[in-house]
């Protein structure tokens, strides 16, 4: 029945759409709709025949069905209501589709005519612009009016007449700067209309082409004028007026309709004070051009709504027309004017095209309701047998499911249990019994107060009450006293429902997570100790990734003069903390570790303190993987004091070396002098010996070998 209902609903909704996509001609659409209805009747009849053969062809084994439950009657009523709703929706969609199709035609007609009118007006404005700047017209006019040359006047008038005929202009008038007529061509109006006189004065003042809205002249013609001043003259310019008879081109264009229609019509109108002023002849009022008016405050008038900005232009509108007849229409603005173009159709004509399809939809919907009712009746004839078979199968399946559930629950290491609405256990597996230290048979029928301490039992009861009242499944951690001592359980509990969805208790699965919780606690304590060591370390510890600091400890921030580590993590690059002369070296060392060229490195560089001064730091870094991406971890030490001490010691060593060198030079000088004196004394002693005298100097402290050695050194 459900399959047939889906088929019928899909047929009603989709078939019309498919037909309208395949066929565009109205005659073909009518024929296709008729064939579609007969195909549906044929398929439905075959289905109904097969269903009746299936039910009435059974043996007498079928038993009498019990009274129809109210729920099934409600379901039947709901199904019929759905079919009716689908039928009404199809009716609405069919009418809406025809409306949209007609609106599409209205859009095409409106766009075509709006473009034609705009192009025609642009051509006429182009004619006026040409006249306004024509040197020939200006020159001939000057010779005529200033020099009194009659031949120039004839040439000017002849050229204007040629221009009128070549451009399809109805008539031309020549006015002086004061708006007084100087010359007019054939068919030009004998009197100057008030609107034309006002436009001529404005054109003389602004020296621009002016547009005169359609009006009726004394002969009853509807004219549209363009006033073009000859602005090349330095003085007040004469005016050339182009008179356009709208009945020659514009009105025939508006009256034409691309397809046969009894109400299709195009209207051109504008606002004139508090009135709607119609500019073209109307289909049902031929004398309306430039003479027919309606009040702007007319209620529910489509043209009035458009002028009062109550309806969006270029969108489908539903209102009344000038005959007070319901229509659908489209309003478009004509560029460069205050005109509005309205294309419309009577709603009666639109609905007439959808009438045949509406009839078919009603017939199909009625037949579908009949088939549903017949199928429901036939279904009830065999309900008893089907019900008995289903009950037997359900009982067998339930027994198998209970046996399987009991086997699974007893093999599970998790505590599995179920309670009734009063909190009494109706299921308690072996694992749960092992936790509480009682046999399963002893627990069944008891509540939590007989198993756990009162405070724990009350918490379990409150949590179970929430699960059943809110009819939701919840997960919670519970600490309970067991025969093994206090244990932590991760308990998932949900409502236990009967076949009708009514809550009759709750079920639960509790997993012992005591060891996991202990491991988590130890891990948190270990992390806390490690973080304490890192955070309290005087050395600066860092993690660098993609040229940015993803972690620094307070010691690192203090080395570079920052109060908080977040000041560096959130806003500083590695290059920002390195002096310019060492920046390239530091970046290159980082790259080599990130790329795996080296594992770790130790070097010194000059860093930048927050106050801008340089500080000497020593860095130790190693590459590693952080959050699945390469990074560098390490620590830095402020070695500014150590380097200062080293520099001081080096300076002192250099000073001592200089003094030692000086002493060595002095010693060499003194030793050389003593040796010279000894040598001189030796010479004196030798000379005294040669003179036979006693040597005056005693040099016995020198041996002969030592004297010879010293003499050789000298």
C-alpha positions as CSV (number, residue, x, y, z in Angstrom):
1,X,0.0,0.0,0.0
2,X,2.8,2.4,0.9
3,X,4.6,1.6,-2.4
4,X,1.4,2.3,-4.4
5,X,0.8,5.5,-2.4
6,X,4.3,6.7,-3.2
7,X,3.8,5.7,-6.9
8,X,0.5,7.6,-7.1
9,X,1.9,10.7,-5.4
10,X,5.0,10.7,-7.6
11,X,2.8,10.3,-10.7
12,X,0.6,13.3,-9.7
13,X,3.6,15.6,-8.9
14,X,6.1,14.6,-11.6
15,X,4.0,13.6,-14.7
16,X,2.8,17.1,-15.3
17,X,6.3,18.6,-15.0
18,X,7.7,16.0,-17.4
19,X,4.9,16.6,-20.0
20,X,5.5,20.3,-19.9
21,X,9.2,19.8,-20.4
22,X,8.6,17.6,-23.4
23,X,5.8,19.4,-25.2
24,X,5.3,23.1,-25.8
25,X,2.5,23.2,-28.3
26,X,-1.0,23.6,-26.5
27,X,-2.6,20.9,-28.7
28,X,0.2,18.5,-28.0
29,X,0.0,19.3,-24.3
30,X,-3.8,18.5,-24.3
31,X,-3.3,15.2,-26.1
32,X,-0.4,14.2,-23.8
33,X,-2.4,15.0,-20.7
34,X,-5.3,12.8,-21.9
35,X,-2.9,9.9,-22.7
36,X,-1.2,10.3,-19.3
37,X,-4.6,10.0,-17.5
38,X,-5.6,6.8,-19.4
39,X,-2.1,5.2,-18.7
40,X,-2.6,5.9,-15.0
41,X,-6.1,4.4,-15.1
42,X,-4.8,1.3,-16.9
43,X,-1.8,0.8,-14.4
44,X,-4.1,1.3,-11.4
45,X,-6.7,-1.1,-12.8
46,X,-4.0,-3.8,-13.3
47,X,-2.7,-3.3,-9.8
48,X,-6.2,-3.4,-8.3
49,X,-7.0,-6.6,-10.2
50,X,-3.7,-8.3,-9.1
51,X,-4.3,-7.3,-5.5
52,X,-7.9,-8.7,-5.5
53,X,-6.7,-11.9,-7.0
54,X,-4.0,-12.2,-4.4
55,X,-6.4,-11.7,-1.4
56,X,-9.6,-13.4,-2.6
57,X,-7.7,-16.3,-4.3
58,X,-6.4,-17.6,-0.9
59,X,-7.7,-20.7,0.7
60,X,-10.3,-20.7,3.4
61,X,-7.5,-20.9,6.0
62,X,-7.7,-17.1,6.4
63,X,-9.3,-16.3,9.7
64,X,-11.5,-13.5,10.6
65,X,-9.5,-10.4,11.4
66,X,-10.0,-8.7,14.8
67,X,-11.7,-5.3,15.0
68,X,-9.7,-2.6,13.3
69,X,-7.5,-0.7,15.8
70,X,-8.1,3.0,16.1
71,X,-4.4,3.5,15.2
72,X,-4.9,1.9,11.8
73,X,-8.0,3.9,11.1
74,X,-6.1,7.0,12.0
75,X,-3.3,5.9,9.6
76,X,-5.8,5.4,6.8
77,X,-7.3,8.8,7.5
78,X,-3.8,10.3,7.5
79,X,-2.9,8.6,4.2
80,X,-6.1,9.9,2.6
81,X,-5.4,13.4,4.0
82,X,-1.9,13.1,2.5
83,X,-3.3,12.2,-0.9
84,X,-5.8,15.0,-0.7
85,X,-2.9,17.4,0.2
86,X,-0.9,16.1,-2.7
87,X,-3.9,16.6,-5.0
88,X,-4.4,20.1,-3.8
89,X,-0.6,20.8,-4.1
90,X,-0.7,19.4,-7.7
91,X,-3.6,21.7,-8.5
92,X,-1.8,24.7,-7.1
93,X,1.5,23.7,-8.9
94,X,-0.4,23.3,-12.2
95,X,-2.0,26.7,-11.9
96,X,1.3,28.2,-10.7
97,X,3.1,26.5,-13.6
98,X,0.7,28.0,-16.2
99,X,1.0,31.3,-14.5
100,X,4.8,31.1,-14.6
101,X,4.6,30.1,-18.3
102,X,2.4,33.1,-19.1
103,X,4.6,35.3,-17.0
104,X,7.6,34.1,-19.0
105,X,5.9,35.1,-22.2
106,X,5.0,38.4,-20.6
107,X,8.7,38.9,-19.7
108,X,9.7,38.1,-23.3
109,X,7.1,40.5,-24.7
110,X,8.0,43.2,-22.2
111,X,11.8,42.9,-22.8
112,X,11.3,43.0,-26.6
113,X,9.0,46.0,-26.6
114,X,11.0,47.8,-23.9
115,X,14.2,47.3,-26.0
116,X,12.4,48.4,-29.2
117,X,11.1,51.6,-27.5
118,X,14.4,52.4,-25.9
119,X,16.2,51.9,-29.3
120,X,13.7,54.1,-31.1
121,X,14.0,56.9,-28.5
122,X,17.8,56.7,-28.6
123,X,17.7,57.0,-32.4
124,X,15.5,60.1,-32.2
125,X,17.7,61.6,-29.5
126,X,20.6,60.9,-31.9
127,X,18.8,62.8,-34.6
128,X,18.3,65.7,-32.2
129,X,22.0,65.6,-31.2
130,X,23.0,65.7,-34.8
131,X,20.9,68.7,-35.5
132,X,22.2,70.5,-32.4
133,X,25.8,70.3,-33.5
134,X,25.3,70.7,-37.3
135,X,27.5,73.5,-38.6
136,X,25.5,73.6,-41.9
137,X,22.2,74.4,-40.1
138,X,23.9,77.1,-38.0
139,X,25.6,78.7,-40.9
140,X,22.5,78.8,-43.0
141,X,20.5,80.2,-40.1
142,X,23.0,83.0,-39.6
143,X,23.0,84.0,-43.3
144,X,19.2,84.0,-43.2
145,X,18.6,85.9,-39.9
146,X,21.7,88.1,-39.8
147,X,22.4,88.8,-43.4
148,X,18.9,88.5,-44.7
149,X,19.9,85.9,-47.3
150,X,16.7,84.3,-48.6
151,X,18.5,81.6,-50.5
152,X,20.1,80.5,-47.2
153,X,16.6,80.2,-45.7
154,X,15.5,78.1,-48.6
155,X,18.6,75.8,-48.3
156,X,18.0,75.5,-44.6
157,X,14.4,74.6,-45.0
158,X,15.1,72.2,-47.8
159,X,17.8,70.4,-45.9
160,X,15.5,70.1,-42.9
161,X,12.8,68.6,-45.1
162,X,15.2,66.1,-46.5
163,X,16.3,65.2,-43.0
164,X,12.7,64.7,-41.9
165,X,11.9,62.3,-44.7
166,X,15.2,60.4,-44.5
167,X,14.9,59.8,-40.7
168,X,11.1,59.1,-40.7
169,X,10.3,62.1,-38.6
170,X,6.6,63.2,-38.9
171,X,7.3,67.0,-38.9
172,X,9.9,69.7,-38.0
173,X,9.4,73.2,-36.7
174,X,12.0,76.0,-36.5
175,X,11.6,78.5,-33.6
176,X,13.6,81.6,-32.7
177,X,15.3,81.8,-29.3
178,X,12.1,83.3,-27.8
179,X,10.1,80.2,-28.9
180,X,8.3,82.0,-31.7
181,X,7.7,79.9,-34.9
182,X,9.9,80.9,-37.9
183,X,9.2,77.9,-40.2
184,X,7.4,74.6,-40.1
185,X,7.4,71.6,-42.4
186,X,4.5,69.8,-43.8
187,X,2.2,68.1,-41.1
188,X,3.7,70.2,-38.4
189,X,1.2,71.5,-35.8
190,X,-0.1,75.0,-36.5
191,X,-0.1,76.0,-32.8
192,X,2.6,75.6,-30.2
193,X,1.5,73.3,-27.4
194,X,2.0,74.6,-23.8
195,X,4.3,71.7,-23.0
196,X,6.4,72.4,-26.1
197,X,6.7,76.1,-25.2
198,X,7.9,75.3,-21.7
199,X,10.4,72.8,-23.1
200,X,11.6,75.5,-25.6
201,X,12.2,78.0,-22.9
202,X,14.1,75.4,-20.8
203,X,16.2,74.4,-23.8
204,X,17.1,78.0,-24.6
205,X,18.2,78.4,-20.9
206,X,20.1,75.2,-20.5
207,X,21.2,74.9,-24.2
208,X,20.4,71.1,-24.1
209,X,18.0,68.9,-26.0
210,X,14.7,68.7,-24.2
211,X,12.1,65.9,-24.3
212,X,8.4,66.7,-24.5
213,X,6.0,63.9,-23.3
214,X,3.3,62.7,-25.6
215,X,0.3,65.1,-26.1
216,X,-2.6,65.6,-28.4
217,X,-2.5,68.5,-30.9
218,X,-5.4,70.4,-32.3
219,X,-6.0,67.8,-35.0
220,X,-6.1,64.9,-32.5
221,X,-2.8,63.4,-33.3
222,X,-0.6,62.1,-30.4
223,X,2.8,63.7,-30.8
224,X,6.2,63.4,-29.0
225,X,8.6,66.3,-29.5
226,X,12.3,66.7,-29.2
227,X,13.6,70.3,-28.9
228,X,17.2,70.8,-30.1
229,X,19.0,74.2,-29.7
230,X,21.7,75.1,-32.1
231,X,24.3,75.6,-29.3
232,X,27.3,76.3,-31.5
233,X,26.1,79.9,-31.8
234,X,27.6,82.1,-29.1
235,X,24.4,84.1,-28.7
236,X,20.9,82.9,-27.9
237,X,20.3,79.8,-30.1
238,X,17.3,79.0,-32.3
239,X,15.4,75.8,-31.7
240,X,14.6,73.0,-34.0
241,X,11.6,70.9,-32.9
242,X,11.3,67.2,-34.1
243,X,7.6,66.2,-34.1
244,X,7.1,62.4,-33.8
245,X,3.6,61.1,-34.6
246,X,3.4,58.0,-32.3
247,X,0.7,56.4,-34.4
248,X,3.2,55.9,-37.2
249,X,5.5,53.5,-35.3
250,X,5.1,53.4,-31.5
251,X,1.4,52.5,-31.3
252,X,1.5,49.7,-33.9
253,X,4.5,48.2,-32.0
254,X,2.6,48.3,-28.7
255,X,-0.6,46.9,-30.2
256,X,1.1,43.8,-31.7
257,X,1.0,40.6,-29.6
258,X,3.3,37.6,-30.6
259,X,0.7,34.9,-30.0
260,X,-3.1,34.6,-30.3
261,X,-4.6,36.0,-27.0
262,X,-8.0,37.3,-26.1
263,X,-6.7,39.6,-23.4
264,X,-3.0,40.1,-24.0
265,X,-2.2,43.9,-24.0
266,X,0.7,46.3,-23.7
267,X,0.2,49.7,-21.9
268,X,2.5,52.7,-21.8
269,X,1.8,55.2,-19.0
270,X,3.4,57.7,-16.7
271,X,2.6,59.7,-13.6
272,X,1.0,63.2,-14.2
273,X,0.5,64.8,-10.8
274,X,-2.0,62.7,-8.9
275,X,-3.1,60.9,-12.0
276,X,-2.1,57.9,-14.1
277,X,-1.7,59.2,-17.7
278,X,-2.0,56.5,-20.4
279,X,0.1,57.3,-23.5
280,X,-1.1,54.7,-26.0
281,X,-4.5,53.4,-27.3
282,X,-5.9,50.6,-25.1
283,X,-7.2,47.4,-26.5
284,X,-10.6,47.9,-24.9
285,X,-10.5,51.7,-25.1
286,X,-9.0,52.8,-28.5
287,X,-9.3,56.6,-27.7
288,X,-7.2,56.5,-24.5
289,X,-3.9,57.7,-26.0
290,X,-2.7,60.9,-24.2
291,X,-6.2,61.5,-23.0
292,X,-7.2,58.8,-20.5
293,X,-6.5,59.3,-16.8
294,X,-7.1,57.3,-13.6
295,X,-6.5,58.5,-10.0
296,X,-3.2,57.5,-8.6
297,X,-4.8,56.4,-5.4
298,X,-7.1,53.9,-7.1
299,X,-7.2,50.8,-4.9
300,X,-5.7,47.5,-6.3
301,X,-4.9,49.1,-9.6
302,X,-1.8,47.5,-11.1
303,X,-0.5,50.6,-12.7
304,X,-1.1,52.6,-9.5
305,X,0.8,50.1,-7.4
306,X,3.8,50.3,-9.8
307,X,3.8,54.1,-9.6
308,X,3.4,54.1,-5.8
309,X,6.3,51.7,-5.5
310,X,4.1,49.2,-3.8
311,X,5.2,46.5,-6.2
312,X,8.7,45.5,-7.4
313,X,9.3,46.1,-11.1
314,X,10.3,43.1,-13.3
315,X,8.3,40.8,-11.0
316,X,5.0,39.1,-11.5
317,X,2.1,41.2,-10.2
318,X,-1.6,40.3,-9.6
319,X,-4.1,43.2,-9.4
320,X,-6.9,44.9,-11.4
321,X,-6.5,46.8,-14.7
322,X,-8.2,49.9,-16.0
323,X,-11.4,47.8,-16.6
324,X,-11.4,46.6,-13.0
325,X,-10.6,43.0,-14.2
326,X,-8.2,40.7,-12.4
327,X,-5.0,40.4,-14.4
328,X,-1.4,39.3,-14.0
329,X,1.2,41.6,-15.4
330,X,4.8,42.8,-15.6
331,X,5.9,46.4,-15.3
332,X,9.2,47.7,-16.7
333,X,10.7,51.2,-16.8
334,X,11.7,52.8,-20.1
335,X,15.3,54.1,-19.8
336,X,15.7,57.9,-20.1
337,X,12.0,58.6,-19.5
338,X,9.4,58.5,-16.7
339,X,7.4,56.0,-18.7
340,X,6.4,52.6,-17.5
341,X,5.6,49.7,-19.8
342,X,3.0,47.2,-18.6
343,X,2.3,43.8,-20.3
344,X,-0.7,41.9,-18.9
345,X,-3.1,39.0,-19.3
346,X,-6.5,38.3,-17.8
347,X,-6.3,35.7,-15.0
348,X,-9.3,34.0,-16.5
349,X,-7.4,33.3,-19.7
350,X,-4.5,31.8,-17.7
351,X,-6.8,29.6,-15.6
352,X,-8.7,28.5,-18.7
353,X,-5.5,26.9,-20.1
354,X,-5.0,24.9,-16.8
355,X,-8.7,23.8,-16.5
356,X,-8.3,20.5,-18.4
357,X,-5.2,19.4,-16.3
358,X,-7.0,20.3,-13.1
359,X,-9.8,18.0,-14.0
360,X,-7.4,15.1,-14.7
361,X,-5.7,15.7,-11.4
362,X,-9.0,15.6,-9.5
363,X,-9.9,12.3,-11.3
364,X,-6.5,10.7,-10.5
365,X,-6.6,11.8,-6.9
366,X,-10.2,10.4,-6.4
367,X,-9.2,7.1,-8.0
368,X,-6.1,6.9,-5.8
369,X,-8.2,7.4,-2.7
370,X,-10.6,4.7,-3.8
371,X,-7.7,2.2,-4.4
372,X,-6.2,3.0,-1.0
373,X,-9.5,2.3,0.7
374,X,-10.1,-0.9,-1.2
375,X,-6.5,-2.1,-0.5
376,X,-7.0,-1.3,3.2
377,X,-10.2,-3.4,3.3
378,X,-8.5,-6.3,1.5
379,X,-5.6,-6.1,3.9
380,X,-7.9,-6.5,6.9
381,X,-9.3,-9.8,5.5
382,X,-6.0,-11.6,5.9
383,X,-4.8,-9.8,9.0
384,X,-5.5,-12.6,11.5
385,X,-3.2,-15.1,9.8
386,X,-0.5,-12.6,9.2
387,X,-0.8,-11.4,12.8
388,X,-0.5,-15.0,14.2
389,X,2.5,-15.7,12.0
390,X,4.2,-12.5,13.1
391,X,3.5,-13.2,16.8
392,X,5.1,-16.7,16.5
393,X,8.1,-15.4,14.7
394,X,8.4,-12.5,17.1
395,X,8.3,-14.9,20.1
396,X,10.9,-17.1,18.6
397,X,13.1,-14.2,17.7
398,X,12.7,-12.8,21.3
399,X,13.7,-16.1,22.8
400,X,16.8,-16.3,20.6
401,X,17.6,-12.7,21.4
402,X,17.2,-13.3,25.2
403,X,19.4,-16.4,25.0
404,X,22.0,-14.5,23.0
405,X,21.8,-11.5,25.4
406,X,22.3,-13.7,28.4
407,X,25.3,-15.4,26.8
408,X,26.9,-12.2,25.8
409,X,26.3,-10.5,29.2
410,X,27.8,-13.4,31.1
411,X,30.9,-13.5,29.0
412,X,31.4,-9.8,29.3
413,X,34.0,-8.4,31.7
414,X,31.9,-5.3,32.1
415,X,29.0,-5.1,34.6
416,X,25.8,-5.3,32.6
417,X,22.5,-4.7,34.4
418,X,18.9,-3.6,33.9
419,X,16.3,-2.0,36.4
420,X,12.6,-1.5,36.4
421,X,10.9,1.8,37.1
422,X,11.2,1.2,40.9
423,X,15.0,0.7,40.6
424,X,14.9,-3.1,41.2
425,X,17.4,-5.2,39.3
426,X,15.8,-7.4,36.6
427,X,19.2,-8.2,34.9
428,X,22.5,-8.7,36.6
429,X,25.4,-10.4,34.8
430,X,28.2,-12.5,36.3
431,X,30.8,-9.6,36.1
432,X,28.5,-7.3,38.1
433,X,28.0,-10.1,40.7
434,X,31.7,-10.5,41.0
435,X,32.2,-6.8,41.8
436,X,29.5,-6.8,44.6
437,X,30.5,-10.2,45.9
438,X,26.9,-11.6,45.8
439,X,25.3,-14.3,43.6
440,X,23.1,-13.1,40.7
441,X,20.0,-14.8,42.1
442,X,20.5,-12.9,45.4
443,X,20.7,-9.5,43.6
444,X,17.7,-9.8,41.3
445,X,14.7,-8.0,42.7
446,X,16.7,-5.8,45.0
447,X,17.6,-2.1,44.6
448,X,20.9,-0.3,45.2
449,X,20.3,0.3,48.9
450,X,20.9,-3.4,49.7
451,X,24.1,-3.5,47.7
452,X,25.9,-0.1,48.2
453,X,26.2,2.4,51.0
454,X,23.3,4.8,51.3
455,X,25.0,7.8,49.9
456,X,26.2,5.9,46.8
457,X,22.8,4.2,46.4
458,X,21.1,7.6,46.4
459,X,23.5,9.0,43.7
460,X,22.8,5.9,41.5
461,X,19.0,6.3,42.0
462,X,19.1,10.0,41.1
463,X,21.2,9.4,38.0
464,X,18.8,6.5,36.9
465,X,15.8,8.7,37.5
466,X,17.2,11.4,35.2
467,X,17.8,8.9,32.5
468,X,14.3,7.6,32.6
469,X,12.5,11.0,32.9
470,X,14.5,12.6,30.1
471,X,14.5,9.4,28.0
472,X,18.2,9.9,27.1
473,X,21.4,7.8,27.3
474,X,24.1,9.3,29.6
475,X,27.6,8.4,30.5
476,X,29.0,9.1,34.0
477,X,32.0,8.2,36.2
478,X,30.9,6.5,39.4
479,X,33.1,5.6,42.5
480,X,31.5,2.6,44.3
481,X,32.5,0.3,47.2
482,X,33.1,-3.3,46.0
483,X,34.5,-6.4,47.5
484,X,37.8,-5.4,46.0
485,X,37.7,-2.0,47.7
486,X,36.7,1.4,46.2
487,X,36.6,1.2,42.4
488,X,35.9,3.8,39.6
489,X,33.4,2.8,36.9
490,X,32.6,4.4,33.6
491,X,28.8,3.8,33.5
492,X,26.6,4.2,30.4
493,X,22.9,4.2,31.1
494,X,19.9,4.5,28.9
495,X,16.1,4.1,29.0
496,X,14.6,0.6,28.5
497,X,11.4,0.9,26.4
498,X,8.7,-1.5,25.5
499,X,7.3,-2.2,21.9
500,X,5.2,1.0,22.1
501,X,8.2,3.2,23.0
502,X,7.1,3.6,26.7
503,X,9.9,3.7,29.2
504,X,9.7,0.7,31.5
505,X,13.1,0.9,33.2
506,X,16.8,1.4,32.4
507,X,19.8,-0.6,31.2
508,X,23.4,0.0,32.0
509,X,27.0,-1.0,31.3
510,X,29.7,-0.2,33.8
511,X,33.4,-0.7,33.0
512,X,36.1,-0.7,35.7
513,X,38.5,2.1,34.9
514,X,40.3,2.3,38.3
515,X,43.7,1.4,36.8
516,X,43.3,3.9,34.0
517,X,42.3,6.7,36.4
518,X,45.3,5.9,38.6
519,X,47.6,6.0,35.5
520,X,46.0,9.3,34.5
521,X,46.6,10.7,38.0
522,X,50.3,9.6,37.9
523,X,50.7,11.1,34.5
524,X,49.2,14.4,35.6
525,X,51.5,14.4,38.6
526,X,54.5,13.6,36.4
527,X,53.6,16.3,34.0
528,X,53.1,18.8,36.9
529,X,56.6,17.9,38.3
530,X,58.2,18.3,34.8
531,X,56.4,21.6,34.2
532,X,57.5,22.8,37.6
533,X,61.1,22.0,36.8
534,X,60.8,23.7,33.4
535,X,59.0,26.7,34.7
536,X,61.4,27.3,37.6
537,X,64.5,26.7,35.6
538,X,66.9,29.6,35.4
539,X,68.0,28.5,31.9
540,X,65.8,29.6,29.0
541,X,63.9,26.6,27.4
542,X,62.3,27.0,24.0
543,X,60.5,25.2,21.2
544,X,60.8,26.7,17.7
545,X,58.6,25.7,14.8
546,X,58.4,27.5,11.3
547,X,60.5,30.4,12.6
548,X,58.2,31.1,15.6
549,X,58.3,30.3,19.3
550,X,55.6,27.8,20.1
551,X,56.8,27.5,23.7
552,X,59.2,29.4,26.0
553,X,59.6,29.2,29.8
554,X,59.7,32.2,32.1
555,X,63.5,31.9,32.3
556,X,63.8,32.4,28.6
557,X,61.5,35.5,28.8
558,X,63.6,36.9,31.7
559,X,66.9,36.5,29.7
560,X,65.5,38.7,26.9
561,X,63.8,41.2,29.3
562,X,60.2,40.1,29.0
563,X,57.8,39.8,31.9
564,X,55.6,37.0,30.4
565,X,56.4,34.1,28.2
566,X,53.2,34.9,26.2
567,X,54.8,38.2,25.0
568,X,57.3,36.2,23.0
569,X,55.0,33.3,22.0
570,X,52.2,35.5,20.7
571,X,54.2,38.3,19.0
572,X,57.9,37.5,18.3
573,X,59.8,35.7,15.6
574,X,63.1,34.1,16.2
575,X,64.8,36.8,14.1
576,X,63.3,39.5,16.4
577,X,65.5,38.3,19.3
578,X,68.8,38.1,17.4
579,X,71.2,41.0,16.6
580,X,71.4,41.9,12.8
581,X,75.0,40.7,12.5
582,X,74.2,37.2,13.8
583,X,70.7,36.9,12.4
584,X,71.6,35.0,9.2
585,X,73.8,32.6,11.2
586,X,71.0,31.7,13.6
587,X,68.4,31.3,10.9
588,X,70.8,29.0,8.9
589,X,71.5,26.9,12.0
590,X,67.8,26.5,12.5
591,X,67.3,25.4,8.9
592,X,70.0,22.8,9.1
593,X,68.4,21.2,12.1
594,X,64.9,21.3,10.7
595,X,66.1,19.8,7.4
596,X,68.0,17.0,9.2
597,X,71.5,18.1,8.1
598,X,72.6,18.0,11.8
599,X,71.0,16.6,14.9
600,X,72.1,19.1,17.5
601,X,74.3,22.1,17.8
602,X,75.9,24.4,20.4
603,X,77.1,27.9,19.6
604,X,77.0,31.5,20.9
605,X,75.5,34.7,19.3
606,X,74.5,38.2,20.3
607,X,70.8,38.5,21.3
608,X,68.6,41.6,21.5
609,X,67.3,42.5,24.9
610,X,63.8,44.1,25.2
611,X,65.4,47.5,25.9
612,X,67.5,47.2,22.7
613,X,70.9,46.4,24.1
614,X,72.9,43.3,23.0
615,X,73.3,40.3,25.2
616,X,75.7,37.4,24.8
617,X,73.8,34.0,24.9
618,X,74.9,30.4,24.4
619,X,72.3,28.1,22.8
620,X,72.0,24.4,22.8
621,X,69.4,23.0,20.4
622,X,68.2,19.6,19.0
623,X,65.7,18.8,16.2
624,X,62.6,16.8,17.1
625,X,59.0,16.3,15.9
626,X,56.3,18.4,17.6
627,X,52.7,17.8,16.7
628,X,53.6,15.8,13.6
629,X,55.8,18.6,12.3
630,X,59.6,19.2,12.5
631,X,60.7,21.6,15.3
632,X,63.8,22.5,17.4
633,X,63.9,22.2,21.2
634,X,66.7,23.5,23.4
635,X,67.9,26.0,26.0
636,X,69.8,29.2,26.2
637,X,72.1,30.7,28.8
638,X,73.0,34.3,29.4
639,X,76.8,34.3,29.1
640,X,77.3,38.1,29.1
641,X,78.9,38.1,32.6
642,X,81.1,35.1,31.8
643,X,82.2,36.6,28.5
644,X,83.0,39.9,30.3
645,X,85.2,38.1,32.9
646,X,86.9,36.2,30.1
647,X,87.6,39.5,28.3
648,X,89.0,41.0,31.5
649,X,91.3,38.0,32.1
650,X,92.5,38.2,28.5
651,X,93.2,41.9,29.0
652,X,95.2,41.2,32.2
653,X,97.2,38.4,30.5
654,X,98.1,40.7,27.6
655,X,99.3,43.4,30.1
656,X,101.4,40.8,32.0
657,X,102.9,39.6,28.8
658,X,103.8,43.2,27.8
659,X,105.5,43.8,31.2
660,X,107.4,40.4,30.9
661,X,108.6,41.3,27.5
662,X,109.8,44.7,28.8
663,X,111.7,43.0,31.7
664,X,113.3,40.5,29.4
665,X,114.5,43.4,27.2
666,X,115.9,45.1,30.4
667,X,117.6,41.9,31.6
668,X,119.2,41.4,28.3
669,X,120.5,45.0,28.4
670,X,122.0,44.5,31.9
671,X,123.6,41.2,31.2
672,X,125.2,42.5,28.1
673,X,126.6,45.5,30.0
674,X,128.1,43.2,32.7
675,X,129.7,41.0,30.1
676,X,131.3,44.0,28.4
677,X,132.7,45.2,31.8
678,X,134.2,41.7,32.4
679,X,135.7,41.7,29.0
680,X,137.2,45.1,29.5
681,X,138.6,44.1,32.9
682,X,140.2,41.1,31.2
683,X,141.8,43.3,28.7
684,X,143.1,45.6,31.4
685,X,144.6,42.6,33.3
686,X,146.2,41.3,30.2
687,X,147.7,44.8,29.4
688,X,149.0,45.0,33.0
689,X,150.6,41.6,32.6
690,X,152.3,42.8,29.4
691,X,153.6,45.9,31.3
692,X,154.9,43.7,34.1
693,X,152.4,44.9,36.6
694,X,150.1,43.2,39.0
695,X,146.6,42.8,37.3
696,X,144.3,45.2,39.1
697,X,141.1,43.0,38.8
698,X,140.5,39.6,40.4
699,X,138.6,37.4,38.0
700,X,139.1,34.1,39.6
701,X,135.4,33.4,39.8
702,X,135.5,32.8,36.1
703,X,136.8,29.5,34.8
704,X,138.6,29.4,31.6
705,X,135.9,27.3,30.0
706,X,133.1,29.5,31.2
707,X,134.9,32.6,30.0
708,X,135.4,31.0,26.6
709,X,131.7,30.1,26.5
710,X,130.6,33.6,27.5
711,X,133.0,35.1,25.0
712,X,131.5,32.8,22.3
713,X,127.9,33.9,23.2
714,X,128.9,37.5,22.9
